[in-house]
């Protein structure tokens, strides 16, 4: 093996090339990214970076010297136009590069508002990359009016930053409640009350009919017919896996770039990792949009490129920071039937998801101990009786020994 080419210079791509070198690979490595910046962390973009609490250099995963020292060729600000699996080549900015193994770490792209309802107006933003956040940052001025479209975690995090900066915030969510797709009503209500306490107006069951303005957005018509004045709009209505390039190369697509348990796609010598990859998990193919998954899956793929034949076993966990609340999530709550509430000392609360007697997941708000123990229980396949969980006198740590 002489040359590994990685398309996508985000968390997964950067983790994969580092793992290749750490695992003893001495061949050529090329990391190609569309952004000009060095590979960087994305979660702080909509939090500490937007708040001005984190500088650009602290966002970078590694300094430029790391890639030089590790002989990793960076092709930043470059877009791959074509992949030829038959000849094992990649076309980048007019240059044709031969590969022995190719990895898609292309991540995902945010859904945008249609141009027909004003999505192209100046002052309408999505939150995905450094350029997005740099462009919207000047609008986060005290007294400005912002409309957040979408009540998922991205929208709520943007609302939290805006409210913390003294902006007037209105958030609209078409579904009956915020976080409806990803969380129980208990978690939705917790965050609805949290945002209300910081002055955010949340309108559930309300959509966006259209935006007004000639060049810059100036107002919004909501689905209930009301019209509000806005200075800018932040759109957080979900993301899509960046799989078009893989599709054009003849790779099977199934809610992302479909891989086997080792991370290899339907085309030999082509792999995928991170947000773009759809992999086997508990009898189905899923995608996990999280930093831990991007790192862990990428490292397994790197090992398998070198012949390890390891299966990637996901251990899902996620987090979100809003105001002074840290939400930590362990497991996947798909198919849950009931939720058990646990109150801890201070302001800590956790919601435990059960299907029958089986513990599936937990949402822990300022309850790190609950989160850590639940994560270990889920990974060990242990399901404590729900009445024990709800009892604040229960020593959770003892459940790990049961």
TAPEJO-V828629 format. One record per pair of residues at least 12 apart in sequence whose ideal C-beta (glycine too) atoms are under 8 Angstrom apart, sorted by the first residue. I is the first residue (numbers start at 1). J is the second residue. D is the distance in whole Angstrom. If there is no record, write none. Layout:
I,J,D  I,J,D
This chain:
1,25,8  1,27,6  1,100,5  1,101,7  1,305,8  1,306,8  2,27,5  2,28,6  2,100,5  3,27,6  3,28,4  3,29,8  3,30,7  3,97,8  3,98,7  3,99,5  3,100,5  3,101,8  4,17,8  4,20,6  4,25,7  4,27,7  4,28,7  4,29,5  4,30,8  4,99,7  4,100,7  4,101,5  4,102,8  4,103,7  4,305,6  5,30,5  5,32,7  5,90,6  5,97,6  5,99,4  5,101,8  5,102,5  5,103,7  6,29,7  6,30,7  6,31,5  6,32,7  6,102,8  6,103,5  6,105,6  7,32,5  7,80,5  7,83,8  7,90,7  7,102,7  7,103,7  7,104,6  7,105,7  7,106,6  7,245,7  8,32,7  8,33,7  8,103,8  8,104,6  8,105,4  8,106,4  8,107,6  8,242,8  8,274,7  8,276,7  9,31,5  9,32,7  9,33,3  9,34,8  9,35,7  9,39,5  9,74,7  9,76,6  9,105,8  10,33,7  10,39,6  10,42,7  10,105,6  10,107,5  10,274,7  10,275,8  10,294,7  11,39,7  11,41,7  11,42,7  11,61,7  11,274,7  11,291,6  11,294,4  11,295,6  11,298,8  12,105,4  12,107,7  12,273,5  12,274,3  12,275,7  12,294,4  12,295,7  12,297,7  12,298,4  13,31,6  13,33,7  13,39,7  13,103,7  13,105,4  13,274,7  13,298,7  14,31,7  14,39,4  14,61,5  14,62,7  15,294,7  15,295,5  15,298,4  15,299,6  15,302,8  16,103,6  16,105,6  16,273,6  16,298,4  16,299,7  16,301,6  16,302,5  17,29,5  17,31,5  17,70,8  17,72,5  17,302,8  18,62,7  18,66,8  18,70,7  19,298,7  19,299,4  19,302,4  19,303,7  20,302,5  20,305,7  20,306,7  21,70,5  21,71,8  21,72,7  23,302,6  23,303,6  23,306,6  24,306,8  25,302,8  25,305,8  25,306,6  27,100,8  28,71,8  28,73,7  29,70,8  29,71,7  29,72,5  29,73,7  30,72,8  30,73,5  30,75,6  30,97,7  30,99,8  31,67,7  31,72,6  31,73,7  31,74,6  31,75,7  32,75,4  32,78,6  32,80,6  32,90,8  32,92,6  33,74,8  33,75,7  33,76,5  33,77,8  33,78,7  34,77,7  34,78,7  34,79,5  35,76,7  35,77,7  35,129,6  35,130,7  35,131,7  36,76,5  36,77,4  37,56,8  37,60,8  37,76,7  37,130,6  38,60,5  38,61,7  38,62,7  38,63,8  38,64,6  38,67,8  38,74,8  38,76,7  39,60,7  39,61,5  39,62,7  40,59,4  40,60,5  40,61,6  40,130,7  41,59,5  41,60,8  41,61,6  41,291,8  42,128,8  42,129,8  42,291,7  43,291,6  43,319,8  44,59,6  45,59,8  45,127,7  45,129,7  45,130,7  45,132,8  45,133,5  46,127,5  46,133,7  46,154,7  46,157,5  46,158,6  46,161,7  47,157,6  47,161,7  47,321,5  49,133,6  50,133,6  50,136,8  50,137,6  50,140,7  50,158,8  50,161,5  51,161,6  51,164,7  51,165,7  56,130,8  59,130,7  75,92,6  78,92,5  78,93,5  79,92,7  79,93,7  80,92,5  80,245,6  81,93,8  82,248,7  83,102,7  83,245,6  83,246,8  83,248,7  83,249,4  83,270,8  84,249,8  85,249,6  85,250,6  85,267,5  85,268,8  85,269,8  85,270,6  88,100,7  88,102,7  88,269,7  90,102,7  99,269,8  100,269,7  101,269,5  101,270,8  101,271,7  101,305,5  102,269,6  102,270,5  102,271,7  103,270,8  103,271,5  103,272,7  103,273,6  103,301,6  103,305,8  104,243,8  104,245,7  104,246,5  104,251,8  104,257,5  104,265,8  104,270,7  104,271,7  104,272,4  104,273,8  104,276,6  104,277,7  105,272,7  105,273,5  105,274,5  105,276,7  105,294,8  105,298,7  106,241,8  106,242,4  106,243,7  106,245,6  106,246,8  106,257,8  106,274,8  106,276,5  107,241,8  107,242,6  107,274,6  107,275,5  107,276,6  108,128,8  108,239,4  108,240,6  108,241,5  108,242,6  108,275,4  108,276,6  108,289,7  109,128,7  109,239,6  109,240,6  109,242,5  110,126,4  110,127,7  110,128,5  110,235,7  110,236,8  110,237,8  110,238,8  110,239,5  110,240,8  111,126,8  111,235,8  111,237,5  111,238,5  111,239,7  111,240,6  112,126,6  112,235,6  113,149,7  113,208,7  113,211,7  113,233,8  113,235,6  113,237,8  117,208,7  117,209,7  117,210,4  117,211,6  118,210,6  118,211,3  118,212,7  118,213,7  118,217,6  119,211,7  119,235,8  121,211,6  121,213,5  121,215,7  121,216,6  121,217,4  122,213,8  122,215,6  122,216,5  122,217,7  123,139,7  123,213,8  123,216,5  123,217,4  123,231,7  123,232,4  123,233,6  124,211,7  124,217,6  124,232,7  124,233,5  124,235,7  125,232,7  125,233,7  125,234,5  125,235,7  126,234,8  126,235,5  126,236,7  127,154,5  127,157,8  127,158,6  127,234,6  127,236,6  128,239,7  136,232,7  136,234,7  139,231,6  139,232,4  140,161,7  140,162,6  140,165,5  140,167,7  141,165,8  141,167,7  142,165,6  142,166,3  142,167,7  143,166,7  143,167,7  143,168,7  144,167,5  144,168,7  144,231,4  144,232,7  145,167,7  145,168,5  145,170,8  145,228,8  145,229,6  145,230,5  145,231,5  146,162,5  146,167,5  146,168,7  146,169,6  146,170,7  146,230,7  146,231,7  146,232,6  146,233,7  146,234,6  147,170,5  147,171,8  147,172,7  147,208,8  147,220,5  147,228,7  147,230,5  147,232,8  147,233,5  147,234,7  148,162,7  148,169,7  148,170,7  148,171,4  148,172,7  148,233,8  148,234,5  148,236,7  149,171,8  149,172,6  149,208,5  149,233,6  149,234,7  149,235,5  149,236,7  149,237,6  150,171,8  150,172,8  150,173,7  150,235,7  150,236,4  150,237,4  150,238,7  151,171,6  151,172,8  151,173,3  151,175,7  151,177,8  151,178,3  151,179,6  151,180,8  151,202,7  151,204,7  152,178,8  152,179,7  152,181,7  152,182,7  152,236,6  152,237,8  152,238,7  153,179,7  153,182,7  153,320,5  154,236,4  155,171,6  155,173,8  155,178,8  155,234,7  155,236,3  155,237,8  156,171,8  156,178,7  156,179,8  156,191,6  156,195,7  156,320,7  156,322,6  157,320,6  157,321,7  157,322,6  158,234,5  158,236,6  159,171,5  159,195,6  159,200,5  160,195,7  160,198,7  160,200,8  160,321,8  160,322,4  160,323,5  162,234,8  163,195,7  163,198,4  163,199,6  163,200,5  163,323,8  164,198,7  164,323,7  168,199,8  169,199,7  169,200,4  169,201,7  170,200,8  170,201,5  170,203,7  170,228,6  170,230,8  171,195,7  171,200,6  171,201,7  171,202,5  171,203,7  172,203,5  172,206,5  172,207,6  172,208,6  172,222,6  173,202,7  173,203,7  173,204,5  173,205,7  173,206,7  174,205,7  174,206,7  174,207,4  174,223,8  175,204,7  175,205,7  176,204,6  176,205,6  177,189,8  177,192,7  177,204,5  178,191,6  178,192,6  178,202,6  178,204,6  179,191,7  182,333,8  183,333,7  183,363,6  184,333,7  184,336,7  184,339,5  184,351,6  184,353,7  184,363,7  185,339,8  186,339,5  186,341,6  186,351,5  186,363,8  187,327,8  187,351,6  187,363,5  190,349,7  190,365,6  191,322,7  192,204,8  194,322,7  194,323,7  194,325,6  195,322,8  198,323,6  203,222,7  203,224,8  206,222,5  206,223,6  206,224,6  207,222,7  207,223,4  208,220,6  208,221,8  208,222,6  208,223,7  209,221,4  209,222,6  209,223,5  211,230,8  211,233,7  212,227,8  217,230,6  217,231,8  217,232,6  217,233,6  218,230,7  220,233,7  239,275,7  239,289,7  241,255,7  241,256,4  241,257,7  241,275,6  241,276,5  241,277,8  241,278,7  241,287,6  242,275,8  242,276,5  243,256,6  243,257,5  243,276,6  246,265,7  246,270,8  246,272,7  246,276,8  249,267,7  249,270,7  250,266,8  250,267,6  251,265,5  251,266,6  251,267,5  251,270,6  251,272,8  252,265,7  252,266,4  253,278,8  254,278,5  254,285,5  255,278,5  255,285,7  255,286,8  255,287,6  256,272,8  256,275,8  256,276,5  256,277,6  256,278,4  256,287,5  257,272,4  257,276,5  257,277,5  257,278,6  258,278,5  258,285,6  259,271,7  259,272,5  259,277,5  259,278,7  259,279,5  260,279,8  260,280,7  261,279,7  261,280,5  261,311,4  261,312,6  262,300,8  262,301,7  262,304,5  262,309,7  262,310,7  262,311,6  262,312,7  263,277,7  263,279,7  263,297,7  263,300,6  263,301,4  263,304,6  263,312,6  264,304,7  271,301,5  271,304,8  271,305,7  272,301,8  273,294,7  273,297,5  273,298,4  273,300,8  273,301,5  274,293,7  274,294,4  274,297,6  274,298,6  275,287,7  275,288,8  275,289,5  275,294,7  277,297,7  279,297,7  279,312,6  279,314,7  281,314,6  286,314,8  286,332,8  288,314,6  288,316,6  290,316,7  290,317,7  290,318,5  292,315,8  292,316,8  292,317,6  292,318,8  293,314,6  293,316,7  296,312,7  296,314,7  296,315,8  297,312,5  297,314,7  300,312,4  315,375,8  315,379,6  316,329,8  316,330,7  316,331,6  316,332,5  317,329,6  317,330,5  317,331,8  317,375,6  324,366,8  325,365,5  325,366,6  326,365,7  326,366,6  326,368,7  327,363,6  327,364,7  327,365,5  328,363,8  328,364,5  328,367,8  328,368,7  328,371,4  329,361,7  329,362,7  329,363,5  329,364,7  329,371,8  330,361,6  330,362,5  330,364,8  330,371,6  330,374,5  330,375,4  330,378,6  331,353,7  331,359,8  331,360,5  331,361,3  331,362,6  331,374,7  331,375,7  331,378,4  332,360,7  332,361,6  333,353,4  333,360,5  333,361,4  334,360,7  335,355,5  335,360,7  336,353,4  336,354,6  336,355,5  336,360,5  336,361,7  337,354,6  337,355,5  337,356,7  338,353,8  338,354,5  338,386,8  339,351,5  339,352,7  339,353,6  339,354,7  340,352,4  340,354,6  340,386,4  340,389,5  340,390,5  341,390,6  342,367,8  342,370,6  342,389,6  342,390,6  342,392,7  343,392,6  344,367,5  344,369,7  344,370,6  344,392,7  346,366,7  347,365,8  347,366,5  348,364,7  348,365,7  348,366,5  348,367,4  348,369,8  348,370,7  349,364,8  349,365,5  349,366,7  349,367,6  350,362,6  350,363,7  350,364,4  350,365,7  350,367,5  350,370,4  350,371,7  350,374,7  351,363,5  352,374,7  352,386,7  352,389,5  354,383,8  354,386,6  357,383,6  357,385,8  357,386,8  358,383,5  359,374,7  359,377,6  359,378,6  359,382,7  359,383,4  359,384,7  360,378,7  361,374,8  361,378,7  362,374,4  362,375,8  362,378,8  369,396,7  370,396,7  373,396,4  373,397,6  373,399,7  373,400,7  374,396,8  376,400,6  377,399,6  377,400,7  380,400,7  382,399,7  382,400,7  382,402,7  384,399,5  384,402,7
